[in-house]
Amino acid sequence: MEQTIFFTPDILSNTELPTEEAQHCIKVLRKKEGDKVFLTDGKGYFYDAEIIQANPKHCIVNILEAIKEPKGWDFNLQIAFAPTKNMDRVEWFAEKATEIGIDCLSPILCQHSERKEIKPQRIEKILVSAMKQSQKALLPELNDMQTFTHFIGQKFEGKKFIAHCYPHEKKLLKEVYNKGENALILIGPEGDFSEKEVEMALSNGFQPISLGESRLRTETAALAACHAIHVLNW
Protein backbone atom coordinates (compact mmCIF):
# COMPACT_ATOMS: atom_id res chain seq x y z
CA MET A 1 0.00 0.00 0.00
CA GLU A 2 1.36 3.42 -0.94
CA GLN A 3 2.21 5.75 1.90
CA THR A 4 1.10 9.37 2.01
CA ILE A 5 4.22 11.48 1.48
CA PHE A 6 4.54 14.96 2.93
CA PHE A 7 6.86 17.46 1.24
CA THR A 8 9.16 19.12 3.76
CA PRO A 9 11.98 20.84 1.83
CA ASP A 10 13.69 22.26 4.93
CA ILE A 11 13.18 19.29 7.25
CA LEU A 12 16.81 19.15 8.40
CA SER A 13 16.72 22.73 9.68
CA ASN A 14 13.01 23.03 10.49
CA THR A 15 11.00 20.07 11.77
CA GLU A 16 7.68 21.89 11.38
CA LEU A 17 5.62 20.83 8.37
CA PRO A 18 4.71 23.55 5.86
CA THR A 19 1.23 24.91 6.56
CA GLU A 20 -0.49 23.22 3.62
CA GLU A 21 1.07 19.86 4.45
CA ALA A 22 0.24 20.27 8.15
CA GLN A 23 -3.41 20.94 7.37
CA HIS A 24 -3.62 17.88 5.14
CA CYS A 25 -1.89 15.73 7.75
CA ILE A 26 -3.93 16.84 10.78
CA LYS A 27 -7.30 18.03 9.43
CA VAL A 28 -7.76 15.69 6.45
CA LEU A 29 -5.93 12.52 7.52
CA ARG A 30 -6.60 13.16 11.24
CA LYS A 31 -3.09 12.24 12.34
CA LYS A 32 -2.38 12.58 16.05
CA GLU A 33 0.62 12.97 18.31
CA GLY A 34 2.62 9.76 18.30
CA ASP A 35 1.52 8.81 14.77
CA LYS A 36 4.21 8.01 12.23
CA VAL A 37 4.49 10.04 9.01
CA PHE A 38 6.60 9.69 5.87
CA LEU A 39 8.36 12.76 4.50
CA THR A 40 10.59 13.82 1.61
CA ASP A 41 12.77 16.87 1.15
CA GLY A 42 12.68 16.58 -2.65
CA LYS A 43 16.47 16.32 -2.62
CA GLY A 44 16.70 12.53 -2.74
CA TYR A 45 15.78 11.59 0.82
CA PHE A 46 12.76 10.09 2.55
CA TYR A 47 12.29 10.45 6.29
CA ASP A 48 10.43 8.33 8.80
CA ALA A 49 9.14 10.68 11.48
CA GLU A 50 6.81 10.87 14.46
CA ILE A 51 4.36 13.67 15.19
CA ILE A 52 5.17 15.37 18.49
CA GLN A 53 2.79 18.34 18.09
CA ALA A 54 -0.42 17.74 16.14
CA ASN A 55 -1.60 21.19 15.17
CA PRO A 56 -2.97 21.99 11.67
CA LYS A 57 -1.01 25.23 11.67
CA HIS A 58 2.08 24.08 13.53
CA CYS A 59 2.65 20.35 13.04
CA ILE A 60 6.03 19.43 14.51
CA VAL A 61 7.74 16.09 13.96
CA ASN A 62 10.72 14.18 15.22
CA ILE A 63 12.88 12.49 12.58
CA LEU A 64 13.38 8.80 13.31
CA GLU A 65 15.33 7.79 10.22
CA ALA A 66 16.69 9.36 7.05
CA ILE A 67 16.56 7.12 3.99
CA LYS A 68 18.60 7.87 0.89
CA GLU A 69 16.41 7.05 -2.12
CA PRO A 70 18.14 6.20 -5.43
CA LYS A 71 17.04 8.54 -8.19
CA GLY A 72 16.04 5.66 -10.41
CA TRP A 73 18.11 6.71 -13.44
CA ASP A 74 21.85 7.27 -13.80
CA PHE A 75 21.80 10.19 -16.23
CA ASN A 76 20.75 13.83 -16.17
CA LEU A 77 17.74 14.71 -18.30
CA GLN A 78 16.72 18.28 -19.07
CA ILE A 79 13.89 19.31 -21.39
CA ALA A 80 13.82 22.91 -22.60
CA PHE A 81 10.44 23.79 -24.10
CA ALA A 82 8.49 26.78 -25.35
CA PRO A 83 5.36 27.00 -23.15
CA THR A 84 2.13 26.70 -25.08
CA LYS A 85 -0.63 29.31 -25.11
CA ASN A 86 -2.82 26.88 -23.18
CA MET A 87 -1.17 26.50 -19.76
CA ASP A 88 -3.11 23.30 -19.07
CA ARG A 89 -0.88 21.59 -21.63
CA VAL A 90 2.28 22.88 -19.96
CA GLU A 91 1.03 21.65 -16.60
CA TRP A 92 0.13 18.26 -18.09
CA PHE A 93 3.66 17.87 -19.45
CA ALA A 94 5.24 18.92 -16.15
CA GLU A 95 3.14 16.40 -14.23
CA LYS A 96 3.75 13.45 -16.56
CA ALA A 97 7.47 14.16 -17.01
CA THR A 98 7.88 14.17 -13.22
CA GLU A 99 6.10 10.84 -12.97
CA ILE A 100 8.37 9.33 -15.64
CA GLY A 101 11.55 10.96 -14.30
CA ILE A 102 13.21 14.24 -15.23
CA ASP A 103 15.89 16.38 -13.59
CA CYS A 104 15.16 19.83 -14.96
CA LEU A 105 12.49 21.70 -16.92
CA SER A 106 13.50 24.91 -18.67
CA PRO A 107 10.84 27.16 -20.24
CA ILE A 108 12.26 29.11 -23.18
CA LEU A 109 10.99 32.12 -25.13
CA CYS A 110 11.30 31.59 -28.88
CA GLN A 111 10.62 33.75 -31.92
CA HIS A 112 7.30 31.99 -32.62
CA SER A 113 6.23 31.64 -28.97
CA GLU A 114 2.61 32.54 -28.28
CA ARG A 115 3.17 32.63 -24.52
CA LYS A 116 5.69 35.22 -23.38
CA GLU A 117 5.72 34.47 -19.65
CA ILE A 118 4.63 31.89 -17.10
CA LYS A 119 3.82 31.91 -13.41
CA PRO A 120 6.06 29.23 -11.88
CA GLN A 121 4.15 28.85 -8.60
CA ARG A 122 1.37 26.76 -10.15
CA ILE A 123 3.82 24.51 -12.01
CA GLU A 124 5.94 24.05 -8.87
CA LYS A 125 2.86 22.81 -6.99
CA ILE A 126 2.16 20.34 -9.78
CA LEU A 127 5.76 19.09 -9.67
CA VAL A 128 5.49 18.51 -5.92
CA SER A 129 2.17 16.69 -6.29
CA ALA A 130 3.49 14.49 -9.11
CA MET A 131 6.66 13.70 -7.17
CA LYS A 132 4.63 12.54 -4.16
CA GLN A 133 2.08 10.65 -6.26
CA SER A 134 4.82 8.72 -8.09
CA GLN A 135 6.58 7.96 -4.78
CA LYS A 136 9.77 9.81 -5.71
CA ALA A 137 12.16 11.71 -3.46
CA LEU A 138 13.57 13.97 -6.16
CA LEU A 139 11.79 17.19 -7.09
CA PRO A 140 12.69 18.34 -10.63
CA GLU A 141 14.27 21.75 -10.95
CA LEU A 142 12.13 24.37 -12.67
CA ASN A 143 14.21 27.13 -14.23
CA ASP A 144 13.03 30.66 -14.82
CA MET A 145 11.90 31.39 -18.36
CA GLN A 146 14.82 32.44 -20.57
CA THR A 147 15.18 33.62 -24.13
CA PHE A 148 16.20 30.97 -26.62
CA THR A 149 19.38 32.89 -27.47
CA HIS A 150 20.48 33.11 -23.85
CA PHE A 151 19.61 29.51 -23.06
CA ILE A 152 21.49 27.77 -25.87
CA GLY A 153 24.72 29.53 -24.91
CA GLN A 154 24.81 27.91 -21.47
CA LYS A 155 27.07 24.98 -20.69
CA PHE A 156 25.68 21.46 -20.46
CA GLU A 157 27.75 18.36 -19.78
CA GLY A 158 26.21 15.83 -22.12
CA LYS A 159 24.46 15.44 -25.48
CA LYS A 160 22.40 18.39 -26.72
CA PHE A 161 19.54 17.90 -29.18
CA ILE A 162 17.00 20.05 -30.97
CA ALA A 163 13.77 18.56 -32.32
CA HIS A 164 12.30 20.53 -35.22
CA CYS A 165 10.02 19.97 -38.21
CA TYR A 166 12.08 21.44 -41.04
CA PRO A 167 13.12 19.05 -43.85
CA HIS A 168 16.78 19.20 -42.84
CA GLU A 169 18.85 16.06 -42.41
CA LYS A 170 17.88 14.60 -39.04
CA LYS A 171 18.34 11.27 -37.31
CA LEU A 172 16.01 9.58 -34.89
CA LEU A 173 16.84 10.20 -31.24
CA LYS A 174 17.62 6.51 -30.75
CA GLU A 175 20.30 6.71 -33.46
CA VAL A 176 22.32 9.51 -31.82
CA TYR A 177 21.80 8.94 -28.11
CA ASN A 178 23.84 6.40 -26.13
CA LYS A 179 22.72 4.76 -22.92
CA GLY A 180 23.85 6.56 -19.78
CA GLU A 181 24.54 9.92 -21.44
CA ASN A 182 23.19 13.16 -20.00
CA ALA A 183 20.69 14.70 -22.39
CA LEU A 184 19.32 18.19 -23.04
CA ILE A 185 16.49 18.35 -25.57
CA LEU A 186 15.00 21.51 -27.09
CA ILE A 187 11.30 21.43 -27.99
CA GLY A 188 9.85 24.38 -29.89
CA PRO A 189 6.53 26.28 -29.80
CA GLU A 190 3.38 25.49 -31.77
CA GLY A 191 4.82 27.29 -34.81
CA ASP A 192 8.16 25.47 -34.42
CA PHE A 193 11.54 27.13 -34.01
CA SER A 194 12.48 29.68 -36.65
CA GLU A 195 15.08 28.51 -39.14
CA LYS A 196 17.47 31.06 -37.66
CA GLU A 197 17.00 29.52 -34.21
CA VAL A 198 17.72 26.06 -35.58
CA GLU A 199 20.92 27.35 -37.18
CA MET A 200 21.92 29.05 -33.90
CA ALA A 201 21.34 25.84 -31.97
CA LEU A 202 23.43 23.82 -34.40
CA SER A 203 26.27 26.31 -34.12
CA ASN A 204 26.09 25.91 -30.34
CA GLY A 205 26.57 22.14 -30.43
CA PHE A 206 22.99 20.90 -30.64
CA GLN A 207 22.25 17.92 -32.90
CA PRO A 208 19.04 17.93 -34.95
CA ILE A 209 16.74 14.99 -34.19
CA SER A 210 13.43 13.52 -35.24
CA LEU A 211 10.90 12.07 -32.82
CA GLY A 212 9.13 10.11 -35.56
CA GLU A 213 6.92 10.63 -38.58
CA SER A 214 3.99 12.26 -36.80
CA ARG A 215 3.86 16.01 -36.26
CA LEU A 216 3.47 16.34 -32.50
CA ARG A 217 2.14 19.11 -30.30
CA THR A 218 4.75 20.84 -28.14
CA GLU A 219 3.77 19.08 -24.93
CA THR A 220 3.43 15.71 -26.66
CA ALA A 221 6.87 16.04 -28.25
CA ALA A 222 8.41 17.03 -24.93
CA LEU A 223 6.90 14.05 -23.13
CA ALA A 224 7.79 11.68 -25.99
CA ALA A 225 11.41 12.83 -25.78
CA CYS A 226 11.46 12.37 -22.01
CA HIS A 227 10.03 8.87 -22.24
CA ALA A 228 12.30 7.90 -25.15
CA ILE A 229 15.43 8.69 -23.14
CA HIS A 230 14.21 6.42 -20.36
CA VAL A 231 13.33 3.62 -22.79
CA LEU A 232 16.78 3.87 -24.39
CA ASN A 233 18.30 3.43 -20.94
CA TRP A 234 16.44 0.23 -20.07
N, C-alpha and C positions, 0 to 999 in steps of 0.2 A: 504494500500500500504506500502510495506517495505521501511524503511528509509535507506539511505546510512550511514554506521557507519564508523567513522574514529578512528583508534587506536592511542591513545595518552597516553602512559604509565606514563608519568611524568607530566600530565596536572595540578596537584595542585601546582607544583613548577615551571613549565615552560609552559606558555600558547601559545607557538609556536608549530605548528604541525610538526611532523617529515617530513623530506624532501620528502620522497616518498608519504606520505599522502597529503602533501601540493600540490604537482604536480598533483595528481589525483583530488583534490578538485578544484584547480584553472584552470589548463590547460584542464583537461578532462571534468569535470562537469561545468566548466565556472562559478563558484561561484564568487560573488562580495562582496565588503564591504557592510555590513548591512544585508547580507544573513544569515539565521540561519543554523547551522550545528549540527549534532548529534554525540557525541563522546563516547568512552569508554576507561577506563584505564586498562581493563582486570583484575581488582581486585574486581569486583562486582558492579561497578557504571557506570551509563550512565550520560552524561552531555548534557544539552541544552546549546548551545553557539552561539555567534554572531561574524561574521568575522569583525575585525576592521582594518586589513591590509591584502589585497588580493594580495599576492605575491607568485608565485609558488616555490620560494626558502625560503621565510620567511613569512608564513601565520600565523598571530597572531589573536587569538580569545579572546573574553570576556565571561567567564562562567556566564550563566544566572540562571541555576538551576542544582543541583546535585541530581541524582535519584538513590537510593539504589535499585538494582535489585536482587530479590530472586534467589538463585542459581538454583532452580528447582528440587533439590533432597536433602534429609536431611541425607545423608550418605557420607562417603569419599570413593572414588573408585580409586584404583591404579592398573594398569596393568604393570607387569614386563615381558618383552618379549625379546627373542633373535632375533636381526635384521636379516632379510633374505638377501641372496646374492643379490637379485634384490631389489634395494632401492625403486623402484616404489611401491612395495607391502608394504613396511614400511610406505611410505608417504600416501598411500591409507588408511591404518589402522589409522594413526594419524588423517587424515581428518575426517573419518567417526566416530571415537570414540569421537572427539570433538563435532561433530554435535549431537550425541546421548547424551553425557554428561559424562565427566571423569575429575578427579581432577589431576591425575599425571600419566605420562608415564615414565617408567624406562627401558632403554635398558640394557641388561645384556649379558655378554660374558660367554658362556657355553663351555663345553668340545667338543661338536659336532658343534659349531658355524662355519659357513662358512664365515661370515663377522666379522672381528676383530675390526673394528672401524666405526664410523659414523661421518658425519659432521652435527652438530646440526643446523646450520644457515638455511639450506633449510627446515628442519622439522619445525623450529620455525615460518618461514614465512607461512607454510601451516596451522599451528595451529591458527595463527592470522586470516588468510583468512577464515578458517572454523568457527571460533568464530563469525566473523562479518556476514558471510553468514547465520548462524543459529540464528542470532539476540541474541547472548549471551553476557554477560558482564564479564564472567569469562574465563580467558585464562588458559588452563591446564599447569601445571608445567612439564617441560621436564628435567629430571635428566641427568647428565653425565653418559656415559656408565661405568658400574662397572662389576667386575668379579662376577660370580654366588656366589662363596664362601663368598665374602665380603658382597654382598647384603643380603643374607638370614640371616646374623647375626645382621642386624639392627632391631631396635624396630619398631613395628607397633601396634597401638591401634585398634584392631579389629580382624576379622577372616582372616586367612591366608590359601590360597589354592594353590595346584600345580596340573596342568592338565598334565597327561602323558599317554602314550599308552601301557605301560607294563601291563601284565595280573595280576596285583595285585588287591587286594580287593579295590574297589572304589565305591563311591556313586555319584549319580547325584548331580550337584551343587544345584538344588532346594531342595534336601533332607537334606543338611547340612547348608544352609544359611537361616538366619532369617531376615525378613523385618526390615529395619532401621539400620542394622549392617554395620560398615565399612568393606571394603573388599579389600584384596590384592591378586591378582591372578598371578601365574607364568605360562608363556607360553614358551615352549621350541623351539629350532631351528628345521630346516627341518628333521634332524636325531634324534630328540627327545632329552630329557635329558639323560645323562648316568644313569645307575642304581645307581652308587655311588652318583650322584647328588640328585636323588630322596630320597635316604636314608638320606643324609645330610639335605635335606629340612624337612623331617619328624621329624628328631631329633631336628630341630629348630622350631617346632610347626606348620608346614604346614600340612594341611589335603589333602589327595589325592582325586581328583574329576574326574568325567567323564563329557564331554560335549555332550554325545550322542554316537550313534553307528557308525557314519561315522568318518573316519580318515580325519581330517581337516588340511589344510595348516596352517602355523604359524599365518599369518595375519587374516585368517578366524576364527581360534580358538580364537584369542585375541578379535576380534570384537564380536563374538558370546558370549563370557564371559561377555563383557561389556554390551551388550544388555540384556543378561539374568538377570543380577543384577537389571537393571532398570525394567524389566518386573516383577520380583519378588517383587518389591517395589510398584507396582501399587495397 
